[in-house]
């Protein structure tokens, strides 16, 4: 159905509103204090949420109790967090708040929560009040773009019912936006805060201020036309951020290492064997780092109108706009030592199981001195020592609008939602490399804490070459840009008819959803270089071109590199030096893609209830039918062969589901559920266009592309819980879950020659069948049974154990599978929070732990799995109520300076350290 076809549907809904408003004005105008919250809130996405809205959130205890009510009354397995509870965490964005929920882990990038993972899987569908939401041309929301200021609550659904949006084999996150009828009368809230971010891993970085502020105002009026409510909230925050990364590349070259600590590189045309008796084989990776830094602004505006036309009908209109603006620097330092023909002072790891490779016993080289060796012209040196800067300017704009109509009359209930979303992401990048010819590097790949770095980087003319701009010469320039766009029009109609309190089936739910989604990308990339004599960076552009970045402690501290401000603000000057035209590179049609997807969905669900002796049992049974048609235009490139893609397809899928809630005792119950789910690949994963990062003189290039032949990931889900609810507050539960998964997406790497150059190209592939199973244990309780001040304390704790395996393709071009772990699935995870609320003080000390997991299967060269070490993030939040309306808040995030660490097969072969910052904040909050 096209947008034009949907417009008459919307017009019909508006006409119905007007007709009922005129016919029933005599019933309007119920007093605000008497208006039940259930009537005001839209039925999203399950009817039980209407009933839960009656719980009024006034404090931390009440907020937790409200979330317990959602969990207890839901048809499926769900965990929630509500507005007041969210406000007690040191969180600015939605993803930060979600990590407080049992079974939810998050991924962090550049100091932000970038991904949300439910029970180890990243395939999560996100909705706002039941309507799908996304960022750019993806299927997922960038959680860092949505501030907590606008949120009334978050619900994480770990099992599905027929009336929920399909997608997300891991589960679904529903965001409940704030609405005027959530509170009575006039309400105003707001905050002002400043944060100081301490960058770990780089002691040369100076701290900077990161201000934020926001306010929300809502009001309800009784009129002759019914009760009307309005709300507006606005938020802005700025972050001056830094995110150092130190990396040890995958093993590449092989050396014959002599007992005296010297080593000779084996060439590709030589047998993989020691060159002389007594030698052992060793493998040496490259060592380098990235100092990521920048300034990003995020802002949002949210407005809502609610109109209670009569006791039978209400209307809600919502608008949410979010924006992101950033100027970023990606400052690289490269020490490509693997091509150095001879090494000295070599320390080879002792013989062990980690030395076993498909090519025989090859042990890691833990440290070595790579002396400068010239192999060609004046700039052809090993090791290849360089710094590089990516000057990035990017922004995101997302608009979301929704019109919801709720109607009930006797046994009938109905709701209609018409929503529109448009999101755009734009990136412009200019990259300039610079080299230090004749540099020698004293490098270590494994140290006391597991990771490598540089002891020294020297030239004959400088003992501190990385900080001497006269030691550098300019290499090449790369410029690229890209625009990702997504737009969706969706409408759905949900209805329910109550059959009565007798009989097996008590009500029938049904609905239809129509969606039209468009996604696209366009962009280009250009490469330029200079021939002949290479100029010094300051000689070509002046002293302002170079900047000393703080660098990384383990890589010798600060280093000189091109200024990202110069690359952004004087891009045409840089282009002119390299002989490139001003402005963006002309659009590359081989990179463009567009996809249209039309989705028609209907569901039918029966709600049933019965008794076995004194045990009450209720639940749902039903199914969701989807008819999806799509068209994809683009170009596929494999090697130097470019093929146009024009694919149309149509899928029909039926997803049955059944749930049961067993009330064993008044405070003891179980949730049981079964359902089929599926997740369609992201649009970017279907984009066949190839994006390349060209090789240097000493290192292969890399590339990535999508795969237009990907199939949906399907899953059969089984869930069971046993839940006990304490008389006053709190609960304890155990939950078991099992997933049979087919077609899980994994990235596969292949070596391709493009334009005579070698590239490592990754593309997604569907894997075979897999299984995920596990258990959750959880408890939360305020200690109101203790005397005195101790009754103000409480705790939340949950532990999730997960086991997963998958059938993974042996090669990207074959059809043979091998059993491997499920990537990204951590076996042991927990959240713990110590709570306090009393005497005007609210406090929370929380720890979030994600266990170790496999990040990539069989990474070349030796087919070793890349593992990520376990990490525990500890946060503290304290607030003091100066008056009943004003409170002072102190936040501390990542107190323990936790970092991301990965390795290949064994920690003796490290890969990355990504240093998450530690942040301290002080804020003032008010509520009127």
C-alpha positions in Angstrom: 0.0 0.0 0.0 1.5 3.4 -1.0 1.5 6.6 1.0 -1.3 7.9 -1.2 -3.4 4.8 -0.5 -2.8 5.3 3.3 -4.0 8.8 3.3 -7.7 7.9 2.8 -7.4 5.6 5.8 -6.0 8.4 8.0 -8.8 10.8 6.7 -11.4 8.2 7.6 -10.0 7.9 11.2 -10.0 11.7 11.6 -13.6 11.9 10.3 -14.6 9.3 12.9 -13.0 11.4 15.6 -14.9 14.5 14.6 -18.2 12.7 14.3 -17.9 11.2 17.8 -16.8 14.5 19.3 -19.9 16.3 18.0 -22.2 13.5 19.0 -20.9 13.0 22.5 -19.8 16.3 23.9 -22.4 16.0 26.6 -20.3 13.1 28.0 -17.0 15.1 27.9 -15.3 17.0 30.6 -14.6 14.4 33.3 -12.6 15.9 36.2 -8.9 15.5 35.9 -8.6 13.8 39.3 -11.2 11.2 38.2 -9.8 10.4 34.8 -8.3 6.9 34.9 -4.9 6.6 33.5 -5.9 3.5 31.5 -8.3 5.5 29.4 -5.7 8.1 28.6 -2.9 5.8 27.5 -2.9 4.2 24.1 -3.0 0.4 23.9 0.6 -0.2 23.0 1.6 -2.8 22.2 -0.5 -5.2 24.4 -3.7 -4.5 26.1 -2.3 -5.3 29.6 -0.3 -2.1 29.4 -3.5 0.0 29.7 -4.3 -1.5 33.1 -0.7 -1.1 34.3 -0.8 2.7 33.6 -3.2 3.0 36.7 -0.1 2.6 38.9 1.0 6.1 39.8 4.8 6.7 39.9 5.7 9.0 42.7 9.1 7.6 44.0 11.7 5.0 43.5 9.8 2.3 45.4 6.6 3.1 43.5 8.4 3.1 40.2 9.8 -0.4 40.9 6.4 -1.6 42.1 4.9 -0.3 38.8 7.5 -2.2 36.8 6.6 -5.3 38.8 3.0 -4.9 38.0 3.8 -4.8 34.3 5.8 -8.0 34.6 3.1 -9.7 36.7 0.1 -8.8 34.5 1.7 -9.3 31.1 0.8 -12.3 28.9 4.4 -12.9 28.0 7.9 -12.7 29.7 8.7 -9.0 30.1 10.9 -6.8 32.3 10.4 -3.1 32.6 11.8 0.1 34.0 9.8 3.2 34.6 10.3 7.0 34.5 11.1 7.6 38.1 13.5 4.7 38.2 15.2 5.8 35.0 15.8 9.3 36.6 17.7 7.7 39.5 20.4 6.3 37.1 23.3 8.3 35.7 21.9 7.9 32.2 21.4 10.4 29.4 20.3 8.0 26.7 17.9 5.1 26.3 20.5 2.4 25.8 22.2 3.4 29.1 18.9 2.8 31.0 18.2 -0.5 29.3 21.3 -2.1 30.8 19.6 -2.0 34.2 17.1 -4.6 33.1 17.6 -8.4 33.8 19.0 -10.3 30.8 20.0 -7.1 28.9 23.6 -6.3 28.1 24.9 -3.4 26.0 27.8 -2.7 23.7 29.7 0.5 24.1 31.6 2.5 21.4 33.3 5.8 21.7 32.1 6.2 25.2 28.4 5.6 24.4 26.0 2.7 24.5 25.6 1.8 20.9 23.9 -1.6 20.9 21.4 -3.4 23.1 21.6 -7.2 23.5 18.9 -9.4 25.0 20.1 -12.8 26.3 23.2 -12.6 24.3 21.6 -11.8 20.9 21.7 -8.4 19.1 18.6 -9.1 16.9 16.3 -6.7 18.8 13.3 -4.9 17.3 12.5 -1.5 18.8 9.1 0.2 18.9 7.8 3.5 20.2 4.4 2.9 21.8 4.1 -0.1 19.5 5.3 1.5 16.3 8.5 0.6 14.6 11.4 3.1 15.0 14.8 3.2 13.3 17.8 5.5 12.5 19.1 6.2 9.0 18.6 3.3 6.6 18.8 0.6 9.3 16.1 -1.4 11.0 17.4 -0.5 14.5 17.3 2.6 16.6 20.5 4.4 17.6 19.7 4.3 21.2 22.2 7.0 22.0 20.0 9.5 20.0 16.9 9.0 22.3 17.2 10.9 25.6 15.7 9.5 28.8 14.0 12.9 29.4 11.2 11.9 26.9 10.7 8.4 28.2 7.8 7.3 30.4 9.1 3.7 30.6 10.9 0.9 28.8 9.6 -2.7 28.4 11.8 -5.5 27.3 9.8 -8.4 25.8 11.6 -11.7 25.9 8.8 -13.7 24.4 6.3 -12.7 21.8 2.5 -12.7 21.3 0.7 -12.5 18.0 -0.3 -8.8 18.5 3.4 -7.7 18.8 5.4 -6.4 15.9 7.4 -9.2 14.2 11.2 -9.1 14.1 13.8 -9.5 16.8 14.6 -13.2 17.5 16.2 -12.0 20.8 13.2 -9.9 21.8 11.7 -6.5 21.6 12.1 -3.2 23.3 9.1 -0.9 23.5 9.7 2.7 24.5 6.8 4.4 26.2 7.0 8.1 25.5 5.7 10.5 28.2 2.2 11.7 27.7 0.2 14.6 29.3 -2.3 12.3 30.9 0.5 10.5 32.8 0.2 13.0 35.6 -2.6 15.2 37.0 -3.0 18.9 36.4 0.1 21.0 35.7 3.6 19.5 35.9 7.0 20.9 35.1 10.3 19.1 35.4 13.8 19.9 34.3 17.5 19.5 34.9 20.9 21.2 34.5 24.1 19.3 34.7 27.7 19.3 33.9 30.0 16.3 33.4 33.7 15.9 33.4 35.0 13.0 31.4 38.3 11.4 32.5 39.9 9.7 29.5 41.6 6.4 30.5 44.7 5.1 28.7 45.9 8.6 27.8 47.3 10.6 30.7 48.1 13.6 28.3 44.4 14.2 27.8 42.9 17.2 29.6 39.4 17.0 31.1 36.6 19.1 29.5 33.1 20.2 30.5 30.1 18.4 29.1 26.9 20.4 29.8 23.4 19.2 29.5 19.9 20.6 30.2 16.3 19.9 29.6 12.8 20.7 30.7 9.3 19.2 30.3 6.0 20.9 30.9 2.6 19.3 30.8 -0.9 20.5 31.5 -4.5 19.1 31.5 -7.6 21.2 30.9 -11.3 20.4 31.3 -13.3 21.9 28.4 -16.8 21.6 27.0 -15.3 19.4 24.3 -13.6 17.0 26.7 -10.4 16.8 28.7 -7.3 18.0 26.8 -3.7 17.6 27.7 -0.5 19.0 26.3 3.2 18.2 26.9 6.5 19.4 25.5 10.0 18.4 26.5 13.3 19.6 25.2 16.8 18.3 25.9 20.3 19.2 24.8 23.7 17.8 25.7 27.2 18.3 24.5 30.1 15.9 24.9 33.8 16.5 24.4 34.8 12.9 24.2 37.9 10.8 23.8 38.2 7.1 23.2 41.7 5.7 22.8 42.2 2.3 21.2 45.4 0.3 21.2 45.4 -2.6 18.8 47.6 -5.6 18.0 46.8 -6.8 14.5 46.2 -10.4 13.5 49.3 -12.5 12.9 50.6 -12.1 9.4 54.3 -12.6 8.5 56.3 -15.6 9.7 59.9 -15.4 10.9 62.6 -17.9 11.4 63.9 -17.1 14.9 67.4 -18.1 16.0 68.4 -18.8 19.6 70.5 -15.6 19.6 67.4 -13.4 19.2 67.7 -12.6 15.5 65.0 -13.4 13.0 64.6 -13.5 9.3 61.3 -13.0 7.5 60.0 -15.8 5.3 58.7 -14.7 2.0 55.5 -16.0 0.4 57.4 -18.1 -2.1 59.4 -19.9 0.7 58.4 -23.1 2.5 57.0 -22.5 6.0 59.9 -24.0 7.8 62.9 -22.9 9.9 65.8 -21.6 7.8 68.5 -23.5 9.8 68.8 -26.0 12.5 67.9 -24.7 15.9 65.6 -22.0 14.6 61.9 -21.9 15.6 59.1 -20.3 13.7 57.5 -17.2 15.1 54.6 -14.9 13.9 54.6 -11.2 14.3 51.6 -8.9 14.2 51.5 -5.2 13.6 51.0 -2.8 16.6 49.3 0.5 16.5 46.6 2.7 18.0 43.8 5.2 17.4 43.0 8.2 19.4 39.4 8.9 18.7 38.1 12.3 19.8 35.6 14.9 19.0 32.7 17.0 20.0 29.1 15.9 19.6 25.9 17.6 20.3 22.6 15.9 20.8 19.2 17.5 21.0 15.6 16.4 21.0 12.2 17.9 21.1 9.1 15.9 22.0 5.5 17.2 22.0 2.2 15.4 22.7 -1.5 16.3 22.7 -4.2 14.1 24.2 -7.9 14.6 23.9 -10.4 12.6 25.9 -13.4 13.1 23.7 -15.7 11.0 25.9 -15.4 8.2 28.4 -15.3 5.9 25.3 -12.8 7.6 23.1 -9.4 9.4 23.4 -6.9 10.6 20.9 -3.1 11.1 21.2 -0.8 12.9 18.8 2.9 12.7 19.3 6.0 14.2 17.7 9.6 13.3 18.5 12.5 14.9 16.7 16.1 14.0 17.5 19.3 15.4 16.1 23.0 14.6 16.3 25.9 16.8 15.1 29.6 15.9 15.5 33.1 16.9 14.4 35.3 13.9 15.0 39.0 13.0 14.7 40.1 9.4 14.1 43.9 9.8 14.7 45.8 6.7 13.7 49.4 5.6 14.5 50.7 2.7 12.5 53.8 0.5 13.1 53.8 -2.0 10.3 56.7 -4.2 11.5 55.7 -7.5 9.9 57.4 -6.8 6.6 60.8 -5.9 8.2 63.3 -8.4 6.7 65.3 -8.8 9.8 64.6 -8.5 13.5 66.8 -8.4 16.6 66.3 -8.7 20.3 63.5 -11.1 19.6 61.7 -12.7 22.5 59.7 -15.7 21.4 56.9 -17.1 23.5 57.7 -20.5 25.1 56.3 -23.5 23.4 52.7 -24.2 24.2 49.3 -25.2 22.8 48.8 -21.7 21.6 51.6 -22.3 19.1 49.6 -24.9 17.2 48.4 -23.6 13.8 47.4 -25.2 10.5 50.9 -24.5 9.3 52.6 -26.3 12.2 54.1 -24.9 15.4 54.4 -21.1 15.1 54.7 -19.2 18.4 53.9 -15.5 19.0 56.8 -13.1 18.9 56.4 -11.1 22.2 58.9 -8.3 21.5 61.5 -7.3 18.9 63.5 -4.5 17.5 62.6 -3.7 13.9 65.5 -1.7 12.5 64.9 0.5 9.5 65.5 -1.2 6.2 65.2 0.6 2.8 63.9 -1.6 0.0 63.2 0.8 -2.9 63.0 4.5 -3.4 63.6 7.2 -0.8 60.2 6.6 0.9 60.1 2.8 0.7 61.1 1.7 4.2 60.4 -1.1 6.6 58.9 -0.8 9.1 56.3 1.4 7.6 55.8 4.1 10.3 52.9 6.5 9.9 50.2 8.6 11.4 46.9 9.4 9.8 43.9 11.6 10.6 40.3 11.1 9.5 38.5 14.5 9.8 34.8 13.6 10.1 31.8 15.8 10.0 28.5 14.0 10.4 24.9 14.6 11.5 21.7 12.6 12.0 18.1 13.9 11.9 15.1 11.8 12.8 11.4 12.8 12.8 8.7 10.6 14.2 5.0 11.4 14.3 2.1 9.3 15.5 -1.7 9.7 15.7 -3.4 7.2 18.0 -7.2 6.8 18.5 -8.5 4.5 21.3 -12.2 3.6 21.5 -14.0 1.3 23.9 -17.7 0.6 24.3 -18.9 -2.3 26.4 -17.1 -5.5 25.3 -15.5 -3.7 22.3 -12.1 -2.1 22.3 -10.3 -0.7 19.3 -7.2 1.4 18.6 -5.8 2.9 15.4 -2.3 4.2 15.0 -0.9 6.1 12.0 2.8 6.8 12.2 5.5 8.3 10.0 9.2 8.2 10.4 12.0 9.9 8.4 15.7 9.6 9.3 18.8 10.8 7.6 22.5 10.2 8.4 25.2 12.2 6.6 28.9 11.7 6.8 31.8 13.7 5.2 35.4 12.5 5.7 38.8 13.7 4.6 41.8 11.5 5.4 45.5 12.4 5.0 48.4 10.0 5.8 51.9 11.0 6.7 55.0 8.8 7.0 58.3 8.8 8.9 60.9 7.4 6.5 63.7 5.5 8.1 62.1 4.9 11.4 63.1 2.0 13.7 60.6 0.6 16.2 61.3 -1.2 19.4 57.9 -3.0 19.7 56.3 -5.4 22.1 53.2 -7.5 21.3 52.6 -8.9 24.7 53.3 -7.3 28.1 52.5 -7.7 31.8 48.9 -6.7 31.2 48.6 -8.7 28.0 48.8 -6.0 25.4 51.6 -4.6 23.3 53.0 -1.2 22.4 56.1 0.8 21.5 59.2 1.2 23.7 60.7 3.6 21.2 60.2 5.0 17.7 63.4 6.7 16.5 65.2 7.9 13.3 68.8 8.9 12.9 67.8 12.5 13.3 65.4 12.2 16.2 65.0 10.1 19.4 61.3 11.3 19.6 60.3 11.0 16.0 56.6 10.8 16.6 56.6 14.3 18.1 58.9 16.0 15.5 56.9 17.3 12.5 60.1 17.6 10.5 60.4 13.8 10.5 57.2 13.4 8.4 56.4 13.4 4.7 53.0 13.5 3.2 51.5 10.3 1.8 48.0 10.0 0.2 44.6 11.6 0.7 41.3 9.8 0.7 37.9 11.6 0.8 34.5 10.0 1.0 31.0 10.9 1.8 27.7 9.1 2.3 24.1 9.8 2.9 21.8 7.1 4.4 18.1 7.7 4.3 15.1 5.8 5.7 11.4 6.6 5.6 8.4 4.6 6.8 4.7 5.1 6.8 2.8 2.6 8.9 -0.8 2.2 10.0 -2.3 -0.4 12.2 -5.8 -1.2 13.6 -6.2 -3.4 16.7 -9.5 -4.6 18.0 -10.7 -6.7 20.9 -14.0 -8.2 21.8 -14.7 -9.5 25.3 -16.8 -12.7 25.2 -17.6 -12.7 28.9 -16.4 -14.3 32.1 -17.7 -17.8 31.2 -16.3 -20.3 28.9 -12.8 -21.1 27.8 -12.2 -18.2 25.5 -12.7 -14.8 27.2 -11.8 -12.4 24.4 -10.7 -12.3 20.8 -8.0 -9.9 19.6 -7.3 -9.2 15.9 -5.5 -6.5 13.9 -4.0 -5.4 10.7 -0.8 -3.5 10.0 0.2 -1.9 6.7 3.7 -0.6 6.3 5.7 1.0 3.5 9.4 1.4 4.0 12.1 3.0 1.8 15.8 2.8 2.5 18.7 4.1 0.4 22.3 5.2 0.3 24.4 7.3 -2.0 28.0 8.3 -1.7 31.5 8.2 -3.2 35.1 7.9 -2.4 38.2 9.3 -4.1 41.9 8.6 -3.7 44.7 11.0 -4.5 48.5 11.0 -4.1 51.5 13.1 -5.1 54.4 11.8 -7.3 58.0 12.6 -7.0 59.4 14.4 -4.0 57.1 14.2 -1.0 56.7 17.5 0.9 56.7 17.8 4.6 53.2 18.5 6.0 54.2 21.9 7.5 56.0 22.8 4.3 52.9 22.1 2.2 50.2 23.6 4.5 51.9 25.6 7.2 52.4 24.9 10.9 48.6 24.9 11.7 48.2 21.7 9.6 50.0 19.6 12.3 48.6 18.9 15.8 50.0 17.0 18.7 47.2 14.6 19.8 47.3 13.2 23.4 48.0 9.7 22.1 48.2 6.5 24.2 50.4 5.9 27.1 51.5 2.5 25.9 52.4 3.8 22.5 54.8 6.4 23.8 52.3 9.2 24.5 51.4 12.1 22.1 52.1 12.0 18.4 52.0 14.5 15.6 49.3 14.0 13.0 47.2 16.2 10.6 44.7 18.4 12.4 41.1 17.3 11.9 40.0 20.9 12.2 42.2 21.8 9.2 40.9 18.8 7.2 37.3 19.8 7.8 37.5 23.6 7.6 40.1 23.8 4.8 39.2 20.7 2.9 39.4 22.4 -0.5 42.9 23.6 0.3 43.9 20.0 0.9 42.2 18.8 -2.2 43.9 21.4 -4.3 47.3 20.3 -3.1 46.6 16.8 -4.2 45.2 17.9 -7.6 41.6 17.0 -6.7 38.6 19.1 -7.5 37.0 21.2 -4.8 33.9 19.9 -3.0 32.7 16.4 -2.6 33.8 13.6 -5.0 31.2 13.1 -7.7 28.6 10.5 -6.7 29.6 6.9 -7.5 26.6 5.1 -8.9 28.2 1.7 -8.1 27.8 2.6 -4.4 24.2 3.6 -4.5 21.4 1.4 -3.5 17.7 1.8 -2.9 15.2 -0.7 -1.4 11.4 -0.6 -1.1 9.6 -2.9 1.3 5.8 -3.2 1.7 4.5 -5.2 4.6 0.9 -6.4 5.1 0.3 -8.1 8.4 -2.8 -9.6 10.1 -3.1 -11.4 13.4 -5.8 -13.2 15.3 -5.4 -14.1 18.9 -7.7 -15.6 21.5 -7.4 -15.0 25.2 -8.5 -17.9 27.3 -8.9 -18.7 31.0 -9.7 -21.9 33.0 -9.1 -23.6 36.3 -7.6 -26.8 37.4 -8.8 -27.4 40.9 -7.9 -24.2 42.6 -5.2 -23.2 40.1 -6.1 -20.5 37.7 -4.6 -20.6 34.2 -4.9 -18.0 31.5 -3.1 -17.1 28.4 -3.3 -16.5 24.6 -3.1 -18.5 21.5 -2.9 -17.1 18.0 -0.8 -16.3 15.0 0.6 -13.5 12.9 0.6 -13.7 9.1 3.0 -11.4 7.1 3.1 -10.8 3.4 6.3 -8.8 2.5 7.3 -7.6 -1.0 10.5 -5.8 -1.7 12.6 -4.5 -4.6 16.4 -3.8 -4.4 18.5 -1.8 -6.9 22.2 -1.6 -6.6 25.5 -2.9 -7.9 27.6 -5.9 -6.8 31.4 -5.9 -7.1 33.5 -9.0 -6.6 37.1 -8.3 -7.5 37.0 -6.2 -10.7 33.7 -7.6 -11.9 30.7 -5.2 -11.3 27.2 -6.6 -11.8 24.0 -4.6 -11.6 21.4 -5.9 -9.1 17.7 -5.5 -9.7 15.9 -8.0 -7.5 12.2 -8.3 -6.5 11.0 -10.8 -4.0 7.9 -11.7 -2.0 7.7 -13.6 1.2 4.8 -15.1 3.1 5.3 -16.1 6.7 3.1 -17.3 9.5 4.3 -17.0 13.1 2.2 -18.9 15.6 2.4 -18.2 19.3 0.9 -19.4 22.6 1.3 -18.3 26.2 0.0 -19.4 29.6 0.1 -17.7 33.0 -0.4 -20.2 35.8 -1.4 -18.8 39.2 -0.1 -21.5 41.5 -0.8 -19.4 44.6 -1.9 -15.7 45.1 1.8 -14.6 45.0 3.3 -17.5 43.0 2.9 -17.8 39.2 4.5 -19.0 36.0 4.8 -17.7 32.5 5.0 -20.3 29.7 5.3 -19.3 26.1 6.1 -20.7 22.7 6.4 -18.7 19.5 8.1 -18.4 16.1 10.0 -15.2 15.3 12.0 -13.9 12.4 14.3 -11.0 11.7 14.9 -9.6 8.3 18.5 -8.4 7.5 19.3 -4.8 7.9 19.0 -2.8 4.6 22.7 -2.0 4.8 23.5 -5.7 5.0 21.6 -6.2 1.8 23.4 -3.4 0.0 25.8 -5.1 -2.4 28.0 -2.0 -2.9 31.6 -2.4 -1.9 33.4 0.1 0.4 37.2 0.0 0.3 40.1 1.3 2.4 43.1 1.2 0.1 46.3 -0.7 1.1 49.5 1.0 2.1 52.9 0.1 0.7 53.2 -2.5 3.5 49.7 -3.6 4.4 46.7 -5.0 2.5 43.6 -3.0 2.1 40.2 -3.8 3.7 36.7 -3.7 2.4 33.2 -4.5 3.3 30.0 -5.1 1.4 26.5 -6.4 1.9 24.8 -9.4 0.4 21.5 -9.1 -1.5 20.9 -12.8 -1.2 20.6 -12.9 2.6 17.6 -14.7 4.0 15.7 -13.9 7.2 16.9 -15.3 10.5 14.3 -17.6 12.0 13.8 -18.9 15.5 11.5 -21.1 17.6 11.4 -19.8 21.1 10.4 -21.5 24.3 10.2 -19.7 27.7 9.2 -20.7 31.2 9.3 -18.8 34.5 8.5 -19.2 38.2 7.9 -15.9 39.9 7.2 -15.1 43.5 5.9 -11.6 44.5 6.6 -10.5 48.0 3.6 -9.0 49.9 4.7 -5.4 50.0 7.2 -5.0 47.2 9.7 -7.0 45.3 9.9 -10.4 43.6 12.1 -13.4 43.0 12.1 -15.4 39.8 13.8 -18.1 37.8 13.4 -18.1 34.0 14.4 -20.8 31.5 14.6 -20.2 27.8 15.5 -22.1 24.6 16.0 -20.8 21.0 16.3 -22.9 17.9 17.8 -20.5 15.4 18.3 -20.9 11.6 20.2 -18.5 9.3 22.0 -16.4 11.9 24.0 -13.7 10.2 27.8 -13.8 10.4 30.6 -11.9 8.6 32.9 -13.9 6.3 36.2 -12.7 5.0 37.7 -13.4 1.6 40.9 -12.1 -0.2 40.1 -10.2 -3.4 42.3 -8.5 -6.0 40.7 -5.2 -7.1 42.5 -2.9 -9.5 45.6 -5.0 -9.0 45.6 -4.4 -5.2 44.9 -6.9 -2.5 42.0 -6.4 -0.1 40.5 -8.3 2.8 36.7 -8.1 2.1 34.0 -9.0 4.6 30.4 -9.8 3.6 27.6 -11.2 5.7 26.4 -14.7 5.2 23.5 -16.8 6.6 24.9 -19.5 8.8 23.2 -22.9 9.4 21.1 -24.0 12.4 22.0 -23.0 16.0 20.8 -23.2 19.5 20.6 -20.8 22.4 19.6 -21.9 25.9 19.9 -20.5 29.3 18.5 -19.5 32.7 17.9 -16.2 34.5 17.8 -15.8 38.3 16.5 -12.5 39.7 15.4 -10.8 42.9 14.5 -7.3 43.9 13.3 -6.1 47.3 13.3 -3.1 49.6 14.3 -4.2 53.1 11.1 -2.8 54.7 11.2 -5.8 57.1 14.3 -4.3 58.8 14.2 -1.8 61.6 15.0 1.9 61.4 17.3 3.3 58.7 17.9 -0.2 57.4 14.4 -0.3 56.0 15.4 2.4 53.5 17.8 0.0 51.7 17.0 -2.3 48.9 18.7 -4.4 46.3 18.2 -5.6 42.7 20.1 -8.6 41.5 19.9 -10.9 38.5 22.2 -13.5 36.9 21.9 -14.9 33.4 23.6 -18.1 32.2 23.6 -18.6 28.5 24.9 -21.4 26.2 24.9 -21.2 22.4 26.3 -22.9 19.4 25.9 -22.5 15.7 26.6 -24.2 12.3 29.1 -21.8 10.6 30.2 -21.9 7.0 33.8 -23.1 6.6 34.4 -20.7 3.8 32.5 -17.8 2.2 32.2 -19.6 -1.1 31.4 -23.2 0.1 28.5 -25.0 1.6 30.2 -26.9 4.4 29.5 -26.1 8.0 31.3 -26.6 11.3 30.0 -26.2 14.9 31.1 -23.0 16.5 30.0 -20.8 19.4 27.3 -18.2 18.7 29.1 -14.9 18.2 28.4 -12.2 20.8 26.9 -14.5 23.3 28.4 -14.3 26.8 27.8 -17.3 29.0 27.8 -15.5 32.4 26.1 -12.1 32.9 24.7 -10.3 35.9 23.4 -6.9 37.1 23.4 -5.8 40.8 22.3 -2.6 42.4 22.3 -1.5 46.0 19.4 1.0 46.6 18.7 3.6 49.2 15.7 5.9 49.5 15.0 7.8 52.7 15.6 11.1 54.5 15.6 13.0 51.2 18.5 10.9 49.9 18.2 8.5 46.9 21.2 6.4 46.1 22.1 3.6 43.8 25.4 1.7 43.4 25.1 -0.6 40.4 27.4 -3.2 38.7 26.7 -4.6 35.2 28.7 -7.6 34.1 29.0 -9.1 30.7 31.0 -12.3 30.5 33.6 -13.3 27.9 32.3 -14.1 24.4 33.5 -14.9 20.9 33.5 -11.8 18.6 34.5 -13.4 15.4 34.8 -17.0 14.2 38.1 -18.3 12.6 39.8 -15.0 11.9 42.6 -15.3 9.4 45.5 -16.1 9.1 45.4 -19.2 11.2 41.6 -19.5 11.7 41.7 -18.4 15.3 38.5 -17.2 17.1 38.6 -13.7 18.4 37.5 -13.5 22.1 36.4 -10.6 24.2 37.2 -10.6 27.9 34.6 -10.2 30.6 33.9 -6.7 31.8 32.1 -5.2 34.8 30.9 -1.6 34.7 30.3 0.1 38.1 28.2 3.2 38.3 27.1 5.4 41.3 24.2 7.8 41.5 23.3 9.9 44.5 20.6 12.6 44.9 19.6 14.8 47.8 16.2 16.6 47.9 17.1 20.2 48.9 13.3 20.9 48.9 10.4 18.8 47.9 10.8 20.2 44.4 14.5 20.6 43.9 17.2 17.9 44.2 21.0 17.8 43.7 22.4 14.8 41.9 25.9 13.4 41.7 26.8 10.7 39.1 29.9 8.6 38.6 30.0 6.3 35.5 32.6 3.5 35.1 34.2 4.0 38.4 36.5 1.0 38.0 37.9 2.2 34.6 36.6 -0.9 32.9 37.9 -1.4 29.3 37.2 -3.6 26.3 39.9 -6.2 25.7 40.1 -8.9 23.1 42.5 -11.6 22.0 42.9 -14.4 19.5 42.5 -17.9 20.9 44.7 -17.3 23.9 45.4 -14.1 25.9 49.0 -14.4 24.9 47.9 -13.2 21.4 46.1 -9.9 22.2 44.0 -7.8 19.8 42.4 -4.6 21.1 42.2 -2.5 24.2 39.4 0.1 24.0 39.5 2.5 26.9 36.1 3.5 28.1 36.1 6.9 29.9 35.2 7.5 33.6 32.7 10.3 33.9 31.6 12.4 36.9 28.6 14.6 36.8 26.8 17.1 39.1 23.3 18.2 38.3 20.3 20.1 39.6 16.8 18.7 39.0 13.4 20.2 39.7 9.8 19.1 39.6 6.8 21.4 40.1 
